[in-house]
């Protein structure tokens, strides 16, 4: 699913108005109607007290349209105009006139903290104060309204975006409404998936308001949401007449004293994702552990008997190499990695301690083959690209890093974002259970295993992140978030593949 920027939303609205030869108010009427219908289908006429808070722009106009529908369907509704400015939009004024035609209970105008109404837990609150255009903090008294709504415990529906949240800029030191659900018009917003702003959103859904299909099909967006439909298109089906060699040879350089488990998990990830052959390259002490815990994998060890890898030399010709899980950052290992990187031409997936070594020795980055996949968690990313002020700056810095080193950058988080060639691919699978040791090692193995099978680096990263999250989503049908372990992710990877083409059960 495409994620439109703020400017692209405005362009889509204009394209729709031109294509259908309608005024902009008609589009407001349509959007407000769809939002009302969503709520009406769930309320079914129950006399729930409805409080609608409208700004004075087009988002406020949406709220006035919604209010008119509530009145016409005989719901008990109070409407408030949050008068943070006297500059009302043209369509807001049109919507206000239409509302006045159906009720004598005209909107109450709020101008200061003294005007703020009581909000009760049993209320349904509809937030239409600020839309996508906000780029600075709201006035303090309006922010107090946000606080009151949040503290009320009322079921809160935000229309398009939660008020106070910037969609393409982080608004520092500002309150934000924390809705129960966001009804986002046509597409979700990138801010929904970023840690600083996404924390305000419990749930969201997209309302298709019929924006011009030609525009939507042709527009090139910087961000794309990766869900089941997108993942299906990436899958490469297996052929009948194939063998293990058909699906490549993945080599995982991983493990050190006390961290051999990371090597085991990454190898499991590669095997469970479908790699034809998997070899682990590890320390001498790790060899018997891997051989006994993972009989499906082959194992090589360096010739030294130390706790850490002292050299990386092998006579194999693997399809792809994953490096880093549990590797350690000892000086001897850093030197071994440098020597390996300078000589290596095989595609790489780089994670964990290998990333930390690259951070300490940034000159090593020049040795990475083009289209290497790097999979940092937030702290590893910060060590690579430097600190950032907000999540939007983080994405820009990650984009610049990816372009400089011609690499695919996988920014691991609640919604992992894969960055390449100026594009952002936002993952929509996974759950808090993934916050467990070894989860990243499994992901490294999955991506390595997919590249072994012939998936290009970008597709392997995007698809691997999707499968990793989906396996975790399936796993929590059998355990709590707290009970999810990294090994379980590998156990449910097969079901994640099956889910790609599973049909929903038909209701009787």
GIWOLIN-V670960 format. One record per helix or strand of 3 or more residues. SS is the DSSP state (a for helix, b for strand). FROM is the first residue (numbers start at 0). LEN is the number of residues. Records with the same first field share a line. If there is no record, write none. Layout:
SS=FROM-LEN / FROM-LEN
This chain:
a=5-15 / 23-20 / 57-15 / 89-11 / 112-3 / 139-13 / 189-4 / 194-4 / 212-6 / 227-7 / 243-4 / 259-14 / 283-10 / 330-13 / 351-9 / 361-6 / 377-8 / 390-15 / 431-3 / 438-14 / 456-19 / 480-3 / 485-6 / 492-7
b=49-5 / 76-6 / 107-3 / 123-5 / 154-5 / 180-5 / 203-4 / 222-4 / 248-5 / 276-6 / 297-4 / 319-4 / 346-4 / 407-4 / 416-4 / 422-5
